[in-house]
Amino acid sequence: MNVLDAWIRAACAELDLVPADVDTVAVLDVARDVAHNVLRPGAPVTAYLMGIAVGRGADPADVAARLTALAVGWAADGQE
């Protein structure tokens, strides 16, 4: 187990969540895309927004795909 896995397990235990429900790769991928294509501070905020959307019932894979597409196209759309 690496430090990230240990942190996720500890945070999940603290929040009464199940570590298996955390798609770490998807969250990190979206955070990377936002940080590189939009703005670094946008990465943790976007991860938080992902959590809100998923907590309200949105499909995690759909949320990740939509946010990645938005981030990748951000500069191309003239948004800055």
N, CA, C and O atoms as CSV, one atom per row, in Angstrom:
chain,resi,resn,atom,element,x,y,z
A,1,MET,N,N,0.845,-1.173,0.000
A,1,MET,CA,C,0.000,0.000,0.000
A,1,MET,C,C,0.895,1.241,0.000
A,1,MET,O,O,1.846,1.327,0.776
A,2,ASN,N,N,0.581,2.206,-0.880
A,2,ASN,CA,C,1.355,3.439,-0.918
A,2,ASN,C,C,0.685,4.495,-0.030
A,2,ASN,O,O,-0.373,4.252,0.550
A,3,VAL,N,N,1.306,5.647,0.064
A,3,VAL,CA,C,0.806,6.708,0.934
A,3,VAL,C,C,-0.582,7.175,0.498
A,3,VAL,O,O,-1.444,7.417,1.343
A,4,LEU,N,N,-0.808,7.304,-0.812
A,4,LEU,CA,C,-2.119,7.733,-1.290
A,4,LEU,C,C,-3.197,6.741,-0.881
A,4,LEU,O,O,-4.263,7.138,-0.410
A,5,ASP,N,N,-2.927,5.456,-1.059
A,5,ASP,CA,C,-3.901,4.434,-0.657
A,5,ASP,C,C,-4.183,4.498,0.834
A,5,ASP,O,O,-5.331,4.384,1.264
A,6,ALA,N,N,-3.123,4.683,1.624
A,6,ALA,CA,C,-3.302,4.781,3.080
A,6,ALA,C,C,-4.135,6.008,3.434
A,6,ALA,O,O,-5.006,5.943,4.302
A,7,TRP,N,N,-3.868,7.129,2.759
A,7,TRP,CA,C,-4.635,8.345,3.014
A,7,TRP,C,C,-6.106,8.143,2.657
A,7,TRP,O,O,-6.990,8.522,3.425
A,8,ILE,N,N,-6.366,7.551,1.502
A,8,ILE,CA,C,-7.745,7.319,1.069
A,8,ILE,C,C,-8.481,6.431,2.070
A,8,ILE,O,O,-9.632,6.699,2.416
A,9,ARG,N,N,-7.826,5.393,2.526
A,9,ARG,CA,C,-8.446,4.512,3.520
A,9,ARG,C,C,-8.751,5.268,4.811
A,9,ARG,O,O,-9.831,5.118,5.383
A,10,ALA,N,N,-7.805,6.074,5.265
A,10,ALA,CA,C,-8.003,6.835,6.503
A,10,ALA,C,C,-9.111,7.881,6.332
A,10,ALA,O,O,-9.961,8.035,7.209
A,11,ALA,N,N,-9.100,8.591,5.212
A,11,ALA,CA,C,-10.121,9.609,4.960
A,11,ALA,C,C,-11.498,8.966,4.831
A,11,ALA,O,O,-12.482,9.495,5.348
A,12,CYS,N,N,-11.571,7.839,4.153
A,12,CYS,CA,C,-12.847,7.135,4.020
A,12,CYS,C,C,-13.346,6.664,5.388
A,12,CYS,O,O,-14.536,6.771,5.687
A,13,ALA,N,N,-12.456,6.156,6.200
A,13,ALA,CA,C,-12.859,5.724,7.541
A,13,ALA,C,C,-13.382,6.906,8.341
A,13,ALA,O,O,-14.378,6.781,9.054
A,14,GLU,N,N,-12.724,8.046,8.230
A,14,GLU,CA,C,-13.142,9.253,8.946
A,14,GLU,C,C,-14.518,9.734,8.495
A,14,GLU,O,O,-15.302,10.233,9.303
A,15,LEU,N,N,-14.809,9.584,7.206
A,15,LEU,CA,C,-16.065,10.080,6.626
A,15,LEU,C,C,-17.124,8.993,6.462
A,15,LEU,O,O,-18.191,9.239,5.900
A,16,ASP,N,N,-16.824,7.789,6.957
A,16,ASP,CA,C,-17.731,6.644,6.854
A,16,ASP,C,C,-18.070,6.342,5.397
A,16,ASP,O,O,-19.232,6.155,5.038
A,17,LEU,N,N,-17.030,6.299,4.571
A,17,LEU,CA,C,-17.154,5.960,3.155
A,17,LEU,C,C,-16.434,4.647,2.882
A,17,LEU,O,O,-15.677,4.162,3.723
A,18,VAL,N,N,-16.669,4.079,1.714
A,18,VAL,CA,C,-16.043,2.824,1.316
A,18,VAL,C,C,-14.921,3.127,0.319
A,18,VAL,O,O,-15.186,3.675,-0.751
A,19,PRO,N,N,-13.673,2.778,0.651
A,19,PRO,CA,C,-12.551,3.066,-0.257
A,19,PRO,C,C,-12.748,2.514,-1.667
A,19,PRO,O,O,-12.286,3.119,-2.634
A,20,ALA,N,N,-13.415,1.391,-1.795
A,20,ALA,CA,C,-13.629,0.794,-3.117
A,20,ALA,C,C,-14.512,1.671,-3.998
A,20,ALA,O,O,-14.518,1.513,-5.219
A,21,ASP,N,N,-15.257,2.593,-3.393
A,21,ASP,CA,C,-16.121,3.484,-4.166
A,21,ASP,C,C,-15.364,4.668,-4.757
A,21,ASP,O,O,-15.931,5.447,-5.523
A,22,VAL,N,N,-14.096,4.805,-4.407
A,22,VAL,CA,C,-13.294,5.942,-4.862
A,22,VAL,C,C,-12.535,5.552,-6.128
A,22,VAL,O,O,-11.676,4.671,-6.092
A,23,ASP,N,N,-12.849,6.200,-7.234
A,23,ASP,CA,C,-12.125,5.959,-8.481
A,23,ASP,C,C,-10.964,6.951,-8.539
A,23,ASP,O,O,-11.042,7.997,-9.184
A,24,THR,N,N,-9.903,6.593,-7.856
A,24,THR,CA,C,-8.744,7.476,-7.722
A,24,THR,C,C,-8.175,7.883,-9.073
A,24,THR,O,O,-7.823,9.046,-9.273
A,25,VAL,N,N,-8.083,6.952,-9.985
A,25,VAL,CA,C,-7.511,7.239,-11.300
A,25,VAL,C,C,-8.342,8.300,-12.023
A,25,VAL,O,O,-7.786,9.229,-12.609
A,26,ALA,N,N,-9.655,8.168,-11.985
A,26,ALA,CA,C,-10.513,9.142,-12.674
A,26,ALA,C,C,-10.374,10.525,-12.057
A,26,ALA,O,O,-10.276,11.518,-12.778
A,27,VAL,N,N,-10.364,10.599,-10.739
A,27,VAL,CA,C,-10.230,11.899,-10.066
A,27,VAL,C,C,-8.887,12.531,-10.396
A,27,VAL,O,O,-8.823,13.721,-10.705
A,28,LEU,N,N,-7.822,11.754,-10.336
A,28,LEU,CA,C,-6.495,12.293,-10.640
A,28,LEU,C,C,-6.371,12.701,-12.107
A,28,LEU,O,O,-5.729,13.704,-12.420
A,29,ASP,N,N,-6.974,11.939,-12.995
A,29,ASP,CA,C,-6.936,12.293,-14.418
A,29,ASP,C,C,-7.644,13.617,-14.685
A,29,ASP,O,O,-7.125,14.468,-15.407
A,30,VAL,N,N,-8.825,13.788,-14.103
A,30,VAL,CA,C,-9.550,15.043,-14.281
A,30,VAL,C,C,-8.757,16.195,-13.673
A,30,VAL,O,O,-8.628,17.256,-14.285
A,31,ALA,N,N,-8.230,15.989,-12.475
A,31,ALA,CA,C,-7.442,17.041,-11.818
A,31,ALA,C,C,-6.234,17.433,-12.668
A,31,ALA,O,O,-5.907,18.614,-12.776
A,32,ARG,N,N,-5.582,16.457,-13.263
A,32,ARG,CA,C,-4.438,16.735,-14.141
A,32,ARG,C,C,-4.867,17.560,-15.348
A,32,ARG,O,O,-4.217,18.545,-15.699
A,33,ASP,N,N,-5.967,17.151,-15.980
A,33,ASP,CA,C,-6.429,17.864,-17.168
A,33,ASP,C,C,-6.816,19.304,-16.847
A,33,ASP,O,O,-6.528,20.213,-17.625
A,34,VAL,N,N,-7.462,19.511,-15.716
A,34,VAL,CA,C,-7.829,20.866,-15.317
A,34,VAL,C,C,-6.581,21.678,-14.994
A,34,VAL,O,O,-6.454,22.823,-15.429
A,35,ALA,N,N,-5.665,21.093,-14.237
A,35,ALA,CA,C,-4.443,21.808,-13.855
A,35,ALA,C,C,-3.623,22.216,-15.076
A,35,ALA,O,O,-3.052,23.306,-15.104
A,36,HIS,N,N,-3.562,21.357,-16.076
A,36,HIS,CA,C,-2.732,21.630,-17.256
A,36,HIS,C,C,-3.423,22.503,-18.298
A,36,HIS,O,O,-2.764,23.259,-19.012
A,37,ASN,N,N,-4.734,22.402,-18.387
A,37,ASN,CA,C,-5.441,23.106,-19.455
A,37,ASN,C,C,-6.221,24.338,-19.003
A,37,ASN,O,O,-6.581,25.183,-19.822
A,38,VAL,N,N,-6.476,24.436,-17.724
A,38,VAL,CA,C,-7.273,25.547,-17.224
A,38,VAL,C,C,-6.443,26.367,-16.246
A,38,VAL,O,O,-5.988,27.466,-16.567
A,39,LEU,N,N,-6.251,25.815,-15.040
A,39,LEU,CA,C,-5.580,26.544,-13.969
A,39,LEU,C,C,-5.325,25.567,-12.833
A,39,LEU,O,O,-6.210,24.793,-12.466
A,40,ARG,N,N,-4.115,25.597,-12.272
A,40,ARG,CA,C,-3.781,24.653,-11.206
A,40,ARG,C,C,-4.773,24.653,-10.048
A,40,ARG,O,O,-5.215,23.580,-9.635
A,41,PRO,N,N,-5.144,25.824,-9.504
A,41,PRO,CA,C,-6.098,25.802,-8.385
A,41,PRO,C,C,-7.469,25.248,-8.768
A,41,PRO,O,O,-8.274,24.908,-7.901
A,42,GLY,N,N,-7.727,25.162,-10.064
A,42,GLY,CA,C,-8.988,24.581,-10.500
A,42,GLY,C,C,-9.066,23.084,-10.265
A,42,GLY,O,O,-10.161,22.524,-10.211
A,43,ALA,N,N,-7.925,22.429,-10.125
A,43,ALA,CA,C,-7.911,20.973,-9.952
A,43,ALA,C,C,-8.614,20.530,-8.670
A,43,ALA,O,O,-9.521,19.702,-8.747
A,44,PRO,N,N,-8.239,21.041,-7.495
A,44,PRO,CA,C,-8.951,20.586,-6.291
A,44,PRO,C,C,-10.405,21.055,-6.248
A,44,PRO,O,O,-11.273,20.353,-5.731
A,45,VAL,N,N,-10.661,22.222,-6.784
A,45,VAL,CA,C,-12.048,22.710,-6.800
A,45,VAL,C,C,-12.896,21.816,-7.701
A,45,VAL,O,O,-14.036,21.490,-7.368
A,46,THR,N,N,-12.341,21.426,-8.834
A,46,THR,CA,C,-13.061,20.542,-9.748
A,46,THR,C,C,-13.283,19.173,-9.112
A,46,THR,O,O,-14.344,18.576,-9.292
A,47,ALA,N,N,-12.303,18.671,-8.374
A,47,ALA,CA,C,-12.488,17.398,-7.672
A,47,ALA,C,C,-13.632,17.503,-6.666
A,47,ALA,O,O,-14.418,16.569,-6.510
A,48,TYR,N,N,-13.718,18.623,-6.001
A,48,TYR,CA,C,-14.815,18.862,-5.062
A,48,TYR,C,C,-16.153,18.888,-5.808
A,48,TYR,O,O,-17.129,18.283,-5.365
A,49,LEU,N,N,-16.188,19.588,-6.935
A,49,LEU,CA,C,-17.411,19.639,-7.731
A,49,LEU,C,C,-17.818,18.249,-8.224
A,49,LEU,O,O,-19.004,17.920,-8.270
A,50,MET,N,N,-16.816,17.435,-8.592
A,50,MET,CA,C,-17.098,16.055,-8.979
A,50,MET,C,C,-17.794,15.336,-7.840
A,50,MET,O,O,-18.784,14.634,-8.043
A,51,GLY,N,N,-17.263,15.519,-6.638
A,51,GLY,CA,C,-17.837,14.859,-5.472
A,51,GLY,C,C,-19.268,15.278,-5.215
A,51,GLY,O,O,-20.111,14.447,-4.875
A,52,ILE,N,N,-19.547,16.552,-5.374
A,52,ILE,CA,C,-20.920,17.024,-5.184
A,52,ILE,C,C,-21.842,16.383,-6.224
A,52,ILE,O,O,-22.916,15.886,-5.889
A,53,ALA,N,N,-21.412,16.400,-7.487
A,53,ALA,CA,C,-22.238,15.830,-8.553
A,53,ALA,C,C,-22.500,14.343,-8.320
A,53,ALA,O,O,-23.633,13.883,-8.456
A,54,VAL,N,N,-21.467,13.602,-7.975
A,54,VAL,CA,C,-21.623,12.168,-7.742
A,54,VAL,C,C,-22.474,11.930,-6.489
A,54,VAL,O,O,-23.298,11.015,-6.456
A,55,GLY,N,N,-22.270,12.752,-5.469
A,55,GLY,CA,C,-23.078,12.626,-4.259
A,55,GLY,C,C,-24.550,12.874,-4.511
A,55,GLY,O,O,-25.406,12.363,-3.790
A,56,ARG,N,N,-24.841,13.650,-5.527
A,56,ARG,CA,C,-26.240,13.923,-5.894
A,56,ARG,C,C,-26.786,12.905,-6.884
A,56,ARG,O,O,-27.912,13.034,-7.365
A,57,GLY,N,N,-25.979,11.892,-7.184
A,57,GLY,CA,C,-26.472,10.790,-8.000
A,57,GLY,C,C,-25.944,10.694,-9.412
A,57,GLY,O,O,-26.321,9.776,-10.141
A,58,ALA,N,N,-25.080,11.614,-9.825
A,58,ALA,CA,C,-24.533,11.544,-11.186
A,58,ALA,C,C,-23.583,10.347,-11.312
A,58,ALA,O,O,-22.952,9.926,-10.343
A,59,ASP,N,N,-23.503,9.824,-12.515
A,59,ASP,CA,C,-22.596,8.709,-12.789
A,59,ASP,C,C,-21.151,9.211,-12.756
A,59,ASP,O,O,-20.814,10.149,-13.479
A,60,PRO,N,N,-20.283,8.599,-11.923
A,60,PRO,CA,C,-18.903,9.071,-11.807
A,60,PRO,C,C,-18.144,9.097,-13.130
A,60,PRO,O,O,-17.406,10.046,-13.397
A,61,ALA,N,N,-18.313,8.081,-13.952
A,61,ALA,CA,C,-17.608,8.039,-15.236
A,61,ALA,C,C,-18.087,9.150,-16.160
A,61,ALA,O,O,-17.289,9.756,-16.875
A,62,ASP,N,N,-19.381,9.417,-16.147
A,62,ASP,CA,C,-19.934,10.485,-16.976
A,62,ASP,C,C,-19.421,11.847,-16.509
A,62,ASP,O,O,-19.037,12.683,-17.327
A,63,VAL,N,N,-19.415,12.066,-15.204
A,63,VAL,CA,C,-18.913,13.336,-14.656
A,63,VAL,C,C,-17.457,13.539,-15.054
A,63,VAL,O,O,-17.076,14.624,-15.492
A,64,ALA,N,N,-16.648,12.505,-14.903
A,64,ALA,CA,C,-15.233,12.606,-15.254
A,64,ALA,C,C,-15.054,12.903,-16.736
A,64,ALA,O,O,-14.245,13.754,-17.104
A,65,ALA,N,N,-15.791,12.219,-17.580
A,65,ALA,CA,C,-15.677,12.426,-19.030
A,65,ALA,C,C,-16.089,13.843,-19.417
A,65,ALA,O,O,-15.425,14.483,-20.232
A,66,ARG,N,N,-17.171,14.327,-18.842
A,66,ARG,CA,C,-17.653,15.667,-19.180
A,66,ARG,C,C,-16.676,16.742,-18.726
A,66,ARG,O,O,-16.413,17.694,-19.460
A,67,LEU,N,N,-16.138,16.595,-17.520
A,67,LEU,CA,C,-15.195,17.597,-17.024
A,67,LEU,C,C,-13.865,17.549,-17.771
A,67,LEU,O,O,-13.248,18.587,-18.009
A,68,THR,N,N,-13.428,16.359,-18.135
A,68,THR,CA,C,-12.200,16.234,-18.924
A,68,THR,C,C,-12.382,16.914,-20.273
A,68,THR,O,O,-11.511,17.666,-20.711
A,69,ALA,N,N,-13.503,16.657,-20.934
A,69,ALA,CA,C,-13.761,17.286,-22.234
A,69,ALA,C,C,-13.810,18.805,-22.102
A,69,ALA,O,O,-13.284,19.520,-22.954
A,70,LEU,N,N,-14.433,19.292,-21.051
A,70,LEU,CA,C,-14.505,20.731,-20.822
A,70,LEU,C,C,-13.104,21.319,-20.613
A,70,LEU,O,O,-12.773,22.362,-21.177
A,71,ALA,N,N,-12.290,20.643,-19.803
A,71,ALA,CA,C,-10.937,21.134,-19.511
A,71,ALA,C,C,-10.044,21.096,-20.746
A,71,ALA,O,O,-9.314,22.051,-21.014
A,72,VAL,N,N,-10.098,20.003,-21.494
A,72,VAL,CA,C,-9.236,19.853,-22.675
A,72,VAL,C,C,-9.603,20.887,-23.738
A,72,VAL,O,O,-8.729,21.386,-24.447
A,73,GLY,N,N,-10.879,21.204,-23.849
A,73,GLY,CA,C,-11.299,22.179,-24.841
A,73,GLY,C,C,-11.283,23.613,-24.353
A,73,GLY,O,O,-11.612,24.523,-25.114
A,74,TRP,N,N,-10.909,23.834,-23.107
A,74,TRP,CA,C,-10.989,25.163,-22.504
A,74,TRP,C,C,-10.207,26.212,-23.285
A,74,TRP,O,O,-10.791,27.208,-23.712
A,75,ALA,N,N,-8.914,26.023,-23.484
A,75,ALA,CA,C,-8.096,27.007,-24.202
A,75,ALA,C,C,-8.506,27.090,-25.670
A,75,ALA,O,O,-8.470,28.164,-26.272
A,76,ALA,N,N,-8.894,25.958,-26.238
A,76,ALA,CA,C,-9.299,25.950,-27.647
A,76,ALA,C,C,-10.560,26.779,-27.879
A,76,ALA,O,O,-10.773,27.302,-28.972
A,77,ASP,N,N,-11.392,26.895,-26.848
A,77,ASP,CA,C,-12.631,27.663,-26.947
A,77,ASP,C,C,-12.417,29.148,-26.671
A,77,ASP,O,O,-13.361,29.938,-26.709
A,78,GLY,N,N,-11.175,29.519,-26.395
A,78,GLY,CA,C,-10.881,30.919,-26.094
A,78,GLY,C,C,-11.169,31.306,-24.660
A,78,GLY,O,O,-11.132,32.486,-24.311
A,79,GLN,N,N,-11.455,30.327,-23.834
A,79,GLN,CA,C,-11.713,30.575,-22.409
A,79,GLN,C,C,-10.377,30.660,-21.674
A,79,GLN,O,O,-9.538,29.769,-21.810
A,80,GLU,N,N,-10.182,31.679,-20.930
A,80,GLU,CA,C,-8.966,31.774,-20.123
A,80,GLU,C,C,-9.171,32.728,-19.001
A,80,GLU,O,O,-8.259,32.948,-18.203
